[in-house]
Amino acid sequence: LFLLNSPFMAKQSAALAARLGGGPPAERVRAAYRLALQRDPAAAEAAAAAAFVAELGDAKGWPALAQALLAGNEFLY
């Protein structure tokens, strides 16, 4: 729960989202995965991430995606 509710993690997620630039969503999703997980997303992951961001809108979606990546098991281990 710390990773989802912590002000520190919210700040780090916003910082990661700011590093993604302003390109097309597919490029930004790829950049998020590369920065957080050091790999490219699978096709299904990229589609789900883009849909997630589109549903929330840019202002909330990119930080939320970044926080999801940073709170994920793959990042932690």
Helices and strands as residue ranges (DSSP letters): H 2-5, H 7-18, H 25-37, H 43-56, H 58-71, H 73-76
